[in-house]
Amino acid sequence: MKEQIILNITQEMLPYLDNAQLLQLQKVLERNLWNVEITQNSDKADMSGLGNGELLTAFINAKRIEGCSEKTLKYYQSTINKMLSDTEKHITHITTDDLREYLAECRTQHLNNKY
């Protein structure tokens, strides 16, 4: 559970820190949480209890409320569905590295199809 919390924190900090800073943050969190016991509060909703389809629907609905066009929403939905079928992981277990690898593969395939 600690590892997942550390992963969640570092992923949320990705837009604000460079790779060296993220690595240092991860080390600090691991060191400070070494002897800490963490238990899950059963009162809170567990996102992993929801299926990928339900989480994707919630995401699309949130984007619709934010004002995204239907064309954009369809693009998001089809792109995310393809990625989910290719990775075969629950959304809550997908890491930044998983996304980077997937996008690199898509780019390679696109370039190969182009020539």
Biopython code that builds the backbone (N, CA, C, O; Angstrom):
import numpy as np
from Bio.PDB.StructureBuilder import StructureBuilder

atoms = [
    (1, "MET", "N", (0.822, -1.193, 0.000)),
    (1, "MET", "CA", (0.000, 0.000, 0.000)),
    (1, "MET", "C", (0.869, 1.260, 0.000)),
    (1, "MET", "O", (0.539, 2.247, -0.658)),
    (2, "LYS", "N", (1.984, 1.221, 0.744)),
    (2, "LYS", "CA", (2.884, 2.377, 0.757)),
    (2, "LYS", "C", (3.420, 2.666, -0.642)),
    (2, "LYS", "O", (3.516, 3.818, -1.067)),
    (3, "GLU", "N", (3.769, 1.580, -1.348)),
    (3, "GLU", "CA", (4.323, 1.752, -2.688)),
    (3, "GLU", "C", (3.319, 2.440, -3.609)),
    (3, "GLU", "O", (3.692, 3.289, -4.419)),
    (4, "GLN", "N", (2.046, 2.072, -3.482)),
    (4, "GLN", "CA", (1.012, 2.679, -4.314)),
    (4, "GLN", "C", (0.829, 4.153, -3.971)),
    (4, "GLN", "O", (0.623, 4.975, -4.864)),
    (5, "ILE", "N", (0.902, 4.493, -2.694)),
    (5, "ILE", "CA", (0.775, 5.896, -2.277)),
    (5, "ILE", "C", (1.946, 6.708, -2.825)),
    (5, "ILE", "O", (1.758, 7.809, -3.342)),
    (6, "ILE", "N", (3.150, 6.162, -2.708)),
    (6, "ILE", "CA", (4.333, 6.845, -3.234)),
    (6, "ILE", "C", (4.196, 7.036, -4.737)),
    (6, "ILE", "O", (4.504, 8.107, -5.262)),
    (7, "LEU", "N", (3.737, 6.003, -5.426)),
    (7, "LEU", "CA", (3.533, 6.085, -6.872)),
    (7, "LEU", "C", (2.502, 7.161, -7.215)),
    (7, "LEU", "O", (2.715, 7.956, -8.130)),
    (8, "ASN", "N", (1.391, 7.188, -6.486)),
    (8, "ASN", "CA", (0.346, 8.188, -6.736)),
    (8, "ASN", "C", (0.883, 9.604, -6.533)),
    (8, "ASN", "O", (0.600, 10.494, -7.334)),
    (9, "ILE", "N", (1.655, 9.818, -5.470)),
    (9, "ILE", "CA", (2.202, 11.146, -5.181)),
    (9, "ILE", "C", (3.166, 11.574, -6.274)),
    (9, "ILE", "O", (3.095, 12.698, -6.771)),
    (10, "THR", "N", (4.072, 10.670, -6.649)),
    (10, "THR", "CA", (5.049, 11.046, -7.673)),
    (10, "THR", "C", (4.380, 11.297, -9.021)),
    (10, "THR", "O", (4.804, 12.181, -9.766)),
    (11, "GLN", "N", (3.340, 10.530, -9.342)),
    (11, "GLN", "CA", (2.631, 10.769, -10.604)),
    (11, "GLN", "C", (1.915, 12.113, -10.599)),
    (11, "GLN", "O", (1.865, 12.802, -11.618)),
    (12, "GLU", "N", (1.359, 12.483, -9.444)),
    (12, "GLU", "CA", (0.679, 13.776, -9.362)),
    (12, "GLU", "C", (1.669, 14.936, -9.448)),
    (12, "GLU", "O", (1.297, 16.041, -9.844)),
    (13, "MET", "N", (2.924, 14.691, -9.079)),
    (13, "MET", "CA", (3.936, 15.741, -9.102)),
    (13, "MET", "C", (4.671, 15.835, -10.444)),
    (13, "MET", "O", (5.478, 16.742, -10.649)),
    (14, "LEU", "N", (4.390, 14.891, -11.363)),
    (14, "LEU", "CA", (5.065, 14.887, -12.668)),
    (14, "LEU", "C", (5.052, 16.238, -13.392)),
    (14, "LEU", "O", (6.074, 16.637, -13.949)),
    (15, "PRO", "N", (3.923, 16.948, -13.397)),
    (15, "PRO", "CA", (3.918, 18.217, -14.133)),
    (15, "PRO", "C", (4.785, 19.307, -13.502)),
    (15, "PRO", "O", (5.093, 20.305, -14.153)),
    (16, "TYR", "N", (5.176, 19.126, -12.252)),
    (16, "TYR", "CA", (5.849, 20.188, -11.517)),
    (16, "TYR", "C", (7.342, 19.940, -11.286)),
    (16, "TYR", "O", (8.084, 20.875, -10.989)),
    (17, "LEU", "N", (7.787, 18.682, -11.420)),
    (17, "LEU", "CA", (9.165, 18.332, -11.099)),
    (17, "LEU", "C", (9.843, 17.657, -12.282)),
    (17, "LEU", "O", (9.197, 16.972, -13.074)),
    (18, "ASP", "N", (11.159, 17.859, -12.391)),
    (18, "ASP", "CA", (11.893, 17.123, -13.417)),
    (18, "ASP", "C", (12.219, 15.722, -12.888)),
    (18, "ASP", "O", (11.917, 15.409, -11.737)),
    (19, "ASN", "N", (12.831, 14.884, -13.720)),
    (19, "ASN", "CA", (13.073, 13.486, -13.343)),
    (19, "ASN", "C", (13.955, 13.361, -12.104)),
    (19, "ASN", "O", (13.690, 12.516, -11.250)),
    (20, "ALA", "N", (14.994, 14.179, -11.990)),
    (20, "ALA", "CA", (15.880, 14.113, -10.824)),
    (20, "ALA", "C", (15.119, 14.491, -9.550)),
    (20, "ALA", "O", (15.296, 13.859, -8.508)),
    (21, "GLN", "N", (14.287, 15.504, -9.635)),
    (21, "GLN", "CA", (13.501, 15.917, -8.475)),
    (21, "GLN", "C", (12.481, 14.850, -8.096)),
    (21, "GLN", "O", (12.250, 14.606, -6.912)),
    (22, "LEU", "N", (11.869, 14.213, -9.092)),
    (22, "LEU", "CA", (10.914, 13.141, -8.812)),
    (22, "LEU", "C", (11.589, 11.964, -8.126)),
    (22, "LEU", "O", (11.029, 11.377, -7.200)),
    (23, "LEU", "N", (12.782, 11.620, -8.573)),
    (23, "LEU", "CA", (13.531, 10.535, -7.956)),
    (23, "LEU", "C", (13.867, 10.870, -6.507)),
    (23, "LEU", "O", (13.753, 10.020, -5.624)),
    (24, "GLN", "N", (14.278, 12.102, -6.269)),
    (24, "GLN", "CA", (14.581, 12.532, -4.907)),
    (24, "GLN", "C", (13.326, 12.515, -4.034)),
    (24, "GLN", "O", (13.382, 12.095, -2.878)),
    (25, "LEU", "N", (12.206, 12.965, -4.575)),
    (25, "LEU", "CA", (10.944, 12.921, -3.834)),
    (25, "LEU", "C", (10.589, 11.491, -3.462)),
    (25, "LEU", "O", (10.184, 11.219, -2.332)),
    (26, "GLN", "N", (10.740, 10.585, -4.408)),
    (26, "GLN", "CA", (10.429, 9.176, -4.142)),
    (26, "GLN", "C", (11.317, 8.630, -3.022)),
    (26, "GLN", "O", (10.830, 7.924, -2.139)),
    (27, "LYS", "N", (12.604, 8.946, -3.047)),
    (27, "LYS", "CA", (13.524, 8.489, -2.001)),
    (27, "LYS", "C", (13.134, 9.046, -0.635)),
    (27, "LYS", "O", (13.155, 8.326, 0.364)),
    (28, "VAL", "N", (12.782, 10.317, -0.595)),
    (28, "VAL", "CA", (12.386, 10.954, 0.667)),
    (28, "VAL", "C", (11.111, 10.302, 1.210)),
    (28, "VAL", "O", (11.015, 10.020, 2.405)),
    (29, "LEU", "N", (10.137, 10.065, 0.332)),
    (29, "LEU", "CA", (8.897, 9.423, 0.773)),
    (29, "LEU", "C", (9.168, 8.013, 1.292)),
    (29, "LEU", "O", (8.641, 7.626, 2.335)),
    (30, "GLU", "N", (9.974, 7.255, 0.584)),
    (30, "GLU", "CA", (10.297, 5.888, 1.025)),
    (30, "GLU", "C", (10.995, 5.899, 2.379)),
    (30, "GLU", "O", (10.676, 5.093, 3.253)),
    (31, "ARG", "N", (11.948, 6.813, 2.552)),
    (31, "ARG", "CA", (12.680, 6.901, 3.816)),
    (31, "ARG", "C", (11.757, 7.308, 4.970)),
    (31, "ARG", "O", (11.848, 6.750, 6.063)),
    (32, "ASN", "N", (10.880, 8.267, 4.730)),
    (32, "ASN", "CA", (10.008, 8.768, 5.794)),
    (32, "ASN", "C", (8.852, 7.834, 6.117)),
    (32, "ASN", "O", (8.289, 7.894, 7.210)),
    (33, "LEU", "N", (8.497, 6.974, 5.174)),
    (33, "LEU", "CA", (7.393, 6.048, 5.406)),
    (33, "LEU", "C", (7.884, 4.642, 5.754)),
    (33, "LEU", "O", (7.078, 3.720, 5.876)),
    (34, "TRP", "N", (9.186, 4.472, 5.914)),
    (34, "TRP", "CA", (9.791, 3.157, 6.133)),
    (34, "TRP", "C", (9.119, 2.399, 7.276)),
    (34, "TRP", "O", (8.715, 1.251, 7.089)),
    (35, "ASN", "N", (8.989, 3.001, 8.437)),
    (35, "ASN", "CA", (8.426, 2.323, 9.605)),
    (35, "ASN", "C", (6.991, 2.752, 9.904)),
    (35, "ASN", "O", (6.526, 2.621, 11.036)),
    (36, "VAL", "N", (6.303, 3.254, 8.912)),
    (36, "VAL", "CA", (4.931, 3.710, 9.089)),
    (36, "VAL", "C", (3.982, 2.643, 8.565)),
    (36, "VAL", "O", (4.171, 2.106, 7.474)),
    (37, "GLU", "N", (2.968, 2.347, 9.349)),
    (37, "GLU", "CA", (1.949, 1.405, 8.900)),
    (37, "GLU", "C", (0.782, 2.199, 8.334)),
    (37, "GLU", "O", (0.271, 3.118, 8.974)),
    (38, "ILE", "N", (0.376, 1.842, 7.153)),
    (38, "ILE", "CA", (-0.720, 2.541, 6.486)),
    (38, "ILE", "C", (-1.856, 1.554, 6.267)),
    (38, "ILE", "O", (-1.651, 0.458, 5.745)),
    (39, "THR", "N", (-3.049, 1.953, 6.671)),
    (39, "THR", "CA", (-4.224, 1.120, 6.448)),
    (39, "THR", "C", (-5.223, 1.919, 5.630)),
    (39, "THR", "O", (-5.261, 3.148, 5.690)),
    (40, "GLN", "N", (-6.015, 1.211, 4.880)),
    (40, "GLN", "CA", (-6.996, 1.860, 4.022)),
    (40, "GLN", "C", (-8.257, 2.154, 4.818)),
    (40, "GLN", "O", (-8.750, 1.307, 5.563)),
    (41, "ASN", "N", (-8.767, 3.360, 4.651)),
    (41, "ASN", "CA", (-10.004, 3.768, 5.279)),
    (41, "ASN", "C", (-11.160, 3.189, 4.467)),
    (41, "ASN", "O", (-11.334, 3.543, 3.301)),
    (42, "SER", "N", (-11.936, 2.319, 5.062)),
    (42, "SER", "CA", (-13.013, 1.648, 4.331)),
    (42, "SER", "C", (-14.177, 2.584, 4.010)),
    (42, "SER", "O", (-15.055, 2.228, 3.224)),
    (43, "ASP", "N", (-14.195, 3.771, 4.608)),
    (43, "ASP", "CA", (-15.268, 4.718, 4.325)),
    (43, "ASP", "C", (-15.102, 5.393, 2.971)),
    (43, "ASP", "O", (-16.076, 5.884, 2.399)),
    (44, "LYS", "N", (-13.892, 5.421, 2.460)),
    (44, "LYS", "CA", (-13.632, 6.094, 1.192)),
    (44, "LYS", "C", (-13.850, 5.140, 0.035)),
    (44, "LYS", "O", (-13.661, 3.931, 0.165)),
    (45, "ALA", "N", (-14.247, 5.694, -1.093)),
    (45, "ALA", "CA", (-14.467, 4.885, -2.287)),
    (45, "ALA", "C", (-13.135, 4.383, -2.808)),
    (45, "ALA", "O", (-12.171, 5.143, -2.903)),
    (46, "ASP", "N", (-13.081, 3.123, -3.141)),
    (46, "ASP", "CA", (-11.887, 2.511, -3.701)),
    (46, "ASP", "C", (-12.030, 2.488, -5.212)),
    (46, "ASP", "O", (-12.893, 1.797, -5.754)),
    (47, "MET", "N", (-11.173, 3.254, -5.893)),
    (47, "MET", "CA", (-11.250, 3.357, -7.348)),
    (47, "MET", "C", (-10.984, 2.015, -8.020)),
    (47, "MET", "O", (-11.506, 1.747, -9.103)),
    (48, "SER", "N", (-10.168, 1.164, -7.380)),
    (48, "SER", "CA", (-9.855, -0.117, -8.015)),
    (48, "SER", "C", (-11.068, -1.045, -8.020)),
    (48, "SER", "O", (-11.073, -2.048, -8.735)),
    (49, "GLY", "N", (-12.097, -0.724, -7.231)),
    (49, "GLY", "CA", (-13.318, -1.521, -7.229)),
    (49, "GLY", "C", (-14.178, -1.262, -8.453)),
    (49, "GLY", "O", (-15.070, -2.048, -8.774)),
    (50, "LEU", "N", (-13.909, -0.166, -9.128)),
    (50, "LEU", "CA", (-14.650, 0.170, -10.344)),
    (50, "LEU", "C", (-13.914, -0.398, -11.548)),
    (50, "LEU", "O", (-12.685, -0.462, -11.560)),
    (51, "GLY", "N", (-14.665, -0.808, -12.549)),
    (51, "GLY", "CA", (-14.060, -1.330, -13.766)),
    (51, "GLY", "C", (-13.519, -0.217, -14.643)),
    (51, "GLY", "O", (-13.867, 0.952, -14.477)),
    (52, "ASN", "N", (-12.656, -0.603, -15.585)),
    (52, "ASN", "CA", (-12.097, 0.380, -16.509)),
    (52, "ASN", "C", (-13.189, 1.143, -17.257)),
    (52, "ASN", "O", (-13.081, 2.352, -17.463)),
    (53, "GLY", "N", (-14.235, 0.434, -17.657)),
    (53, "GLY", "CA", (-15.327, 1.085, -18.385)),
    (53, "GLY", "C", (-16.016, 2.150, -17.555)),
    (53, "GLY", "O", (-16.333, 3.230, -18.053)),
    (54, "GLU", "N", (-16.247, 1.840, -16.277)),
    (54, "GLU", "CA", (-16.896, 2.815, -15.390)),
    (54, "GLU", "C", (-16.006, 4.035, -15.157)),
    (54, "GLU", "O", (-16.485, 5.168, -15.139)),
    (55, "LEU", "N", (-14.712, 3.792, -14.981)),
    (55, "LEU", "CA", (-13.791, 4.902, -14.765)),
    (55, "LEU", "C", (-13.648, 5.744, -16.027)),
    (55, "LEU", "O", (-13.558, 6.969, -15.949)),
    (56, "LEU", "N", (-13.627, 5.099, -17.186)),
    (56, "LEU", "CA", (-13.550, 5.835, -18.446)),
    (56, "LEU", "C", (-14.802, 6.686, -18.640)),
    (56, "LEU", "O", (-14.713, 7.837, -19.066)),
    (57, "THR", "N", (-15.959, 6.125, -18.330)),
    (57, "THR", "CA", (-17.212, 6.885, -18.432)),
    (57, "THR", "C", (-17.182, 8.107, -17.522)),
    (57, "THR", "O", (-17.603, 9.193, -17.921)),
    (58, "ALA", "N", (-16.686, 7.931, -16.305)),
    (58, "ALA", "CA", (-16.587, 9.058, -15.368)),
    (58, "ALA", "C", (-15.647, 10.129, -15.910)),
    (58, "ALA", "O", (-15.925, 11.323, -15.790)),
    (59, "PHE", "N", (-14.533, 9.702, -16.506)),
    (59, "PHE", "CA", (-13.580, 10.646, -17.087)),
    (59, "PHE", "C", (-14.220, 11.417, -18.240)),
    (59, "PHE", "O", (-14.118, 12.642, -18.308)),
    (60, "ILE", "N", (-14.876, 10.697, -19.142)),
    (60, "ILE", "CA", (-15.515, 11.337, -20.295)),
    (60, "ILE", "C", (-16.592, 12.316, -19.831)),
    (60, "ILE", "O", (-16.709, 13.412, -20.380)),
    (61, "ASN", "N", (-17.373, 11.932, -18.832)),
    (61, "ASN", "CA", (-18.400, 12.831, -18.294)),
    (61, "ASN", "C", (-17.787, 14.089, -17.691)),
    (61, "ASN", "O", (-18.319, 15.187, -17.853)),
    (62, "ALA", "N", (-16.665, 13.921, -16.994)),
    (62, "ALA", "CA", (-15.986, 15.083, -16.419)),
    (62, "ALA", "C", (-15.495, 16.012, -17.524)),
    (62, "ALA", "O", (-15.599, 17.233, -17.403)),
    (63, "LYS", "N", (-14.961, 15.438, -18.599)),
    (63, "LYS", "CA", (-14.482, 16.244, -19.724)),
    (63, "LYS", "C", (-15.648, 16.931, -20.439)),
    (63, "LYS", "O", (-15.511, 18.055, -20.922)),
    (64, "ARG", "N", (-16.788, 16.254, -20.503)),
    (64, "ARG", "CA", (-17.979, 16.850, -21.118)),
    (64, "ARG", "C", (-18.410, 18.077, -20.296)),
    (64, "ARG", "O", (-18.738, 19.123, -20.856)),
    (65, "ILE", "N", (-18.404, 17.935, -18.975)),
    (65, "ILE", "CA", (-18.778, 19.053, -18.096)),
    (65, "ILE", "C", (-17.788, 20.209, -18.255)),
    (65, "ILE", "O", (-18.176, 21.374, -18.172)),
    (66, "GLU", "N", (-16.511, 19.889, -18.484)),
    (66, "GLU", "CA", (-15.489, 20.918, -18.682)),
    (66, "GLU", "C", (-15.664, 21.656, -20.005)),
    (66, "GLU", "O", (-15.049, 22.700, -20.222)),
    (67, "GLY", "N", (-16.508, 21.114, -20.893)),
    (67, "GLY", "CA", (-16.791, 21.810, -22.135)),
    (67, "GLY", "C", (-16.098, 21.256, -23.372)),
    (67, "GLY", "O", (-16.085, 21.916, -24.412)),
    (68, "CYS", "N", (-15.525, 20.066, -23.284)),
    (68, "CYS", "CA", (-14.897, 19.461, -24.460)),
    (68, "CYS", "C", (-15.954, 19.155, -25.513)),
    (68, "CYS", "O", (-17.093, 18.824, -25.187)),
    (69, "SER", "N", (-15.565, 19.269, -26.776)),
    (69, "SER", "CA", (-16.496, 18.989, -27.869)),
    (69, "SER", "C", (-16.758, 17.485, -27.953)),
    (69, "SER", "O", (-15.980, 16.677, -27.446)),
    (70, "GLU", "N", (-17.854, 17.130, -28.595)),
    (70, "GLU", "CA", (-18.183, 15.708, -28.766)),
    (70, "GLU", "C", (-17.115, 14.998, -29.599)),
    (70, "GLU", "O", (-16.811, 13.830, -29.357)),
    (71, "LYS", "N", (-16.549, 15.699, -30.574)),
    (71, "LYS", "CA", (-15.484, 15.115, -31.387)),
    (71, "LYS", "C", (-14.270, 14.780, -30.505)),
    (71, "LYS", "O", (-13.682, 13.706, -30.636)),
    (72, "THR", "N", (-13.910, 15.685, -29.628)),
    (72, "THR", "CA", (-12.790, 15.458, -28.707)),
    (72, "THR", "C", (-13.097, 14.308, -27.766)),
    (72, "THR", "O", (-12.239, 13.464, -27.508)),
    (73, "LEU", "N", (-14.322, 14.272, -27.252)),
    (73, "LEU", "CA", (-14.723, 13.203, -26.335)),
    (73, "LEU", "C", (-14.656, 11.835, -27.015)),
    (73, "LEU", "O", (-14.209, 10.858, -26.414)),
    (74, "LYS", "N", (-15.101, 11.771, -28.266)),
    (74, "LYS", "CA", (-15.032, 10.503, -29.016)),
    (74, "LYS", "C", (-13.580, 10.088, -29.233)),
    (74, "LYS", "O", (-13.241, 8.909, -29.133)),
    (75, "TYR", "N", (-12.728, 11.068, -29.531)),
    (75, "TYR", "CA", (-11.302, 10.778, -29.712)),
    (75, "TYR", "C", (-10.701, 10.249, -28.406)),
    (75, "TYR", "O", (-9.994, 9.242, -28.412)),
    (76, "TYR", "N", (-10.980, 10.923, -27.292)),
    (76, "TYR", "CA", (-10.485, 10.463, -25.989)),
    (76, "TYR", "C", (-10.945, 9.030, -25.720)),
    (76, "TYR", "O", (-10.150, 8.171, -25.337)),
    (77, "GLN", "N", (-12.230, 8.790, -25.927)),
    (77, "GLN", "CA", (-12.792, 7.479, -25.614)),
    (77, "GLN", "C", (-12.155, 6.383, -26.468)),
    (77, "GLN", "O", (-11.773, 5.335, -25.947)),
    (78, "SER", "N", (-12.041, 6.615, -27.761)),
    (78, "SER", "CA", (-11.474, 5.572, -28.628)),
    (78, "SER", "C", (-9.991, 5.361, -28.340)),
    (78, "SER", "O", (-9.519, 4.224, -28.339)),
    (79, "THR", "N", (-9.261, 6.428, -28.100)),
    (79, "THR", "CA", (-7.834, 6.323, -27.817)),
    (79, "THR", "C", (-7.589, 5.588, -26.495)),
    (79, "THR", "O", (-6.733, 4.706, -26.416)),
    (80, "ILE", "N", (-8.335, 5.953, -25.480)),
    (80, "ILE", "CA", (-8.170, 5.318, -24.165)),
    (80, "ILE", "C", (-8.611, 3.859, -24.218)),
    (80, "ILE", "O", (-7.958, 2.993, -23.635)),
    (81, "ASN", "N", (-9.708, 3.581, -24.906)),
    (81, "ASN", "CA", (-10.157, 2.182, -25.043)),
    (81, "ASN", "C", (-9.094, 1.322, -25.735)),
    (81, "ASN", "O", (-8.849, 0.189, -25.320)),
    (82, "LYS", "N", (-8.469, 1.852, -26.776)),
    (82, "LYS", "CA", (-7.425, 1.102, -27.474)),
    (82, "LYS", "C", (-6.248, 0.858, -26.544)),
    (82, "LYS", "O", (-5.721, -0.253, -26.494)),
    (83, "MET", "N", (-5.837, 1.864, -25.819)),
    (83, "MET", "CA", (-4.716, 1.718, -24.897)),
    (83, "MET", "C", (-5.037, 0.695, -23.808)),
    (83, "MET", "O", (-4.187, -0.122, -23.453)),
    (84, "LEU", "N", (-6.254, 0.736, -23.282)),
    (84, "LEU", "CA", (-6.646, -0.207, -22.232)),
    (84, "LEU", "C", (-6.672, -1.637, -22.757)),
    (84, "LEU", "O", (-6.272, -2.562, -22.051)),
    (85, "SER", "N", (-7.138, -1.826, -23.986)),
    (85, "SER", "CA", (-7.172, -3.189, -24.534)),
    (85, "SER", "C", (-5.762, -3.693, -24.830)),
    (85, "SER", "O", (-5.496, -4.889, -24.716)),
    (86, "ASP", "N", (-4.865, -2.798, -25.207)),
    (86, "ASP", "CA", (-3.482, -3.194, -25.492)),
    (86, "ASP", "C", (-2.688, -3.483, -24.220)),
    (86, "ASP", "O", (-1.854, -4.389, -24.210)),
    (87, "THR", "N", (-2.934, -2.731, -23.148)),
    (87, "THR", "CA", (-2.158, -2.915, -21.913)),
    (87, "THR", "C", (-2.737, -4.004, -21.023)),
    (87, "THR", "O", (-2.008, -4.623, -20.248)),
    (88, "GLU", "N", (-4.042, -4.245, -21.126)),
    (88, "GLU", "CA", (-4.724, -5.249, -20.319)),
    (88, "GLU", "C", (-4.487, -5.068, -18.817)),
    (88, "GLU", "O", (-4.370, -6.049, -18.083)),
    (89, "LYS", "N", (-4.417, -3.829, -18.368)),
    (89, "LYS", "CA", (-4.259, -3.520, -16.948)),
    (89, "LYS", "C", (-5.462, -2.713, -16.480)),
    (89, "LYS", "O", (-6.137, -2.056, -17.272)),
    (90, "HIS", "N", (-5.715, -2.777, -15.173)),
    (90, "HIS", "CA", (-6.725, -1.901, -14.591)),
    (90, "HIS", "C", (-6.156, -0.481, -14.604)),
    (90, "HIS", "O", (-4.960, -0.284, -14.388)),
    (91, "ILE", "N", (-6.998, 0.482, -14.853)),
    (91, "ILE", "CA", (-6.562, 1.873, -14.959)),
    (91, "ILE", "C", (-5.712, 2.295, -13.759)),
    (91, "ILE", "O", (-4.718, 3.004, -13.921)),
    (92, "THR", "N", (-6.095, 1.867, -12.568)),
    (92, "THR", "CA", (-5.368, 2.297, -11.374)),
    (92, "THR", "C", (-3.985, 1.677, -11.263)),
    (92, "THR", "O", (-3.204, 2.074, -10.398)),
    (93, "HIS", "N", (-3.660, 0.707, -12.124)),
    (93, "HIS", "CA", (-2.349, 0.077, -12.091)),
    (93, "HIS", "C", (-1.453, 0.507, -13.249)),
    (93, "HIS", "O", (-0.324, 0.034, -13.376)),
    (94, "ILE", "N", (-1.956, 1.401, -14.088)),
    (94, "ILE", "CA", (-1.166, 1.901, -15.212)),
    (94, "ILE", "C", (-0.228, 2.982, -14.704)),
    (94, "ILE", "O", (-0.647, 3.925, -14.033)),
    (95, "THR", "N", (1.047, 2.829, -15.034)),
    (95, "THR", "CA", (2.058, 3.784, -14.589)),
    (95, "THR", "C", (2.423, 4.737, -15.721)),
    (95, "THR", "O", (2.039, 4.534, -16.873)),
    (96, "THR", "N", (3.159, 5.761, -15.376)),
    (96, "THR", "CA", (3.650, 6.699, -16.378)),
    (96, "THR", "C", (4.521, 5.980, -17.396)),
    (96, "THR", "O", (4.456, 6.267, -18.591)),
    (97, "ASP", "N", (5.335, 5.048, -16.921)),
    (97, "ASP", "CA", (6.181, 4.282, -17.842)),
    (97, "ASP", "C", (5.341, 3.442, -18.803)),
    (97, "ASP", "O", (5.699, 3.293, -19.971)),
    (98, "ASP", "N", (4.226, 2.895, -18.316)),
    (98, "ASP", "CA", (3.320, 2.154, -19.203)),
    (98, "ASP", "C", (2.813, 3.065, -20.322)),
    (98, "ASP", "O", (2.774, 2.667, -21.486)),
    (99, "LEU", "N", (2.428, 4.281, -19.962)),
    (99, "LEU", "CA", (1.913, 5.223, -20.965)),
    (99, "LEU", "C", (3.000, 5.635, -21.944)),
    (99, "LEU", "O", (2.758, 5.722, -23.148)),
    (100, "ARG", "N", (4.185, 5.886, -21.432)),
    (100, "ARG", "CA", (5.297, 6.260, -22.317)),
    (100, "ARG", "C", (5.602, 5.143, -23.309)),
    (100, "ARG", "O", (5.795, 5.394, -24.499)),
    (101, "GLU", "N", (5.642, 3.907, -22.811)),
    (101, "GLU", "CA", (5.915, 2.762, -23.671)),
    (101, "GLU", "C", (4.824, 2.611, -24.731)),
    (101, "GLU", "O", (5.117, 2.369, -25.902)),
    (102, "TYR", "N", (3.583, 2.754, -24.318)),
    (102, "TYR", "CA", (2.461, 2.634, -25.251)),
    (102, "TYR", "C", (2.539, 3.714, -26.333)),
    (102, "TYR", "O", (2.370, 3.428, -27.519)),
    (103, "LEU", "N", (2.793, 4.944, -25.919)),
    (103, "LEU", "CA", (2.868, 6.041, -26.893)),
    (103, "LEU", "C", (4.050, 5.872, -27.837)),
    (103, "LEU", "O", (3.941, 6.188, -29.022)),
    (104, "ALA", "N", (5.175, 5.380, -27.331)),
    (104, "ALA", "CA", (6.333, 5.128, -28.192)),
    (104, "ALA", "C", (6.011, 4.052, -29.221)),
    (104, "ALA", "O", (6.391, 4.171, -30.386)),
    (105, "GLU", "N", (5.309, 2.997, -28.796)),
    (105, "GLU", "CA", (4.912, 1.936, -29.726)),
    (105, "GLU", "C", (3.954, 2.481, -30.792)),
    (105, "GLU", "O", (4.076, 2.148, -31.970)),
    (106, "CYS", "N", (3.012, 3.310, -30.374)),
    (106, "CYS", "CA", (2.065, 3.900, -31.334)),
    (106, "CYS", "C", (2.799, 4.757, -32.355)),
    (106, "CYS", "O", (2.506, 4.708, -33.550)),
    (107, "ARG", "N", (3.745, 5.533, -31.877)),
    (107, "ARG", "CA", (4.522, 6.395, -32.781)),
    (107, "ARG", "C", (5.323, 5.556, -33.768)),
    (107, "ARG", "O", (5.368, 5.866, -34.958)),
    (108, "THR", "N", (5.956, 4.496, -33.275)),
    (108, "THR", "CA", (6.727, 3.605, -34.145)),
    (108, "THR", "C", (5.834, 2.984, -35.212)),
    (108, "THR", "O", (6.190, 2.955, -36.390)),
    (109, "GLN", "N", (4.656, 2.481, -34.787)),
    (109, "GLN", "CA", (3.728, 1.885, -35.736)),
    (109, "GLN", "C", (3.263, 2.909, -36.780)),
    (109, "GLN", "O", (3.147, 2.598, -37.965)),
    (110, "HIS", "N", (3.002, 4.128, -36.315)),
    (110, "HIS", "CA", (2.558, 5.186, -37.222)),
    (110, "HIS", "C", (3.642, 5.487, -38.249)),
    (110, "HIS", "O", (3.354, 5.628, -39.438)),
    (111, "LEU", "N", (4.892, 5.586, -37.790)),
    (111, "LEU", "CA", (5.993, 5.879, -38.705)),
    (111, "LEU", "C", (6.229, 4.726, -39.676)),
    (111, "LEU", "O", (6.525, 4.950, -40.849)),
    (112, "ASN", "N", (6.097, 3.492, -39.187)),
    (112, "ASN", "CA", (6.277, 2.332, -40.063)),
    (112, "ASN", "C", (5.193, 2.247, -41.127)),
    (112, "ASN", "O", (5.461, 1.852, -42.261)),
    (113, "ASN", "N", (3.977, 2.615, -40.765)),
    (113, "ASN", "CA", (2.860, 2.597, -41.725)),
    (113, "ASN", "C", (2.977, 3.724, -42.737)),
    (113, "ASN", "O", (2.439, 3.641, -43.841)),
    (114, "LYS", "N", (3.684, 4.775, -42.352)),
    (114, "LYS", "CA", (3.822, 5.943, -43.212)),
    (114, "LYS", "C", (4.755, 5.664, -44.388)),
    (114, "LYS", "O", (4.598, 6.235, -45.466)),
    (115, "TYR", "N", (5.719, 4.784, -44.168)),
    (115, "TYR", "CA", (6.732, 4.517, -45.204)),
    (115, "TYR", "C", (6.508, 3.224, -45.857)),
    (115, "TYR", "O", (7.266, 2.844, -46.750)),
]
sb = StructureBuilder()
sb.init_structure("model")
sb.init_model(0)
sb.init_chain("A")
sb.init_seg("    ")
for serial, (resi, resn, name, xyz) in enumerate(atoms, 1):
    if name == "N":
        sb.init_residue(resn, " ", resi, " ")
    sb.init_atom(name, np.array(xyz, "f"), 0.0, 1.0, " ", f" {name:<3s}", serial, name[0])
structure = sb.get_structure()
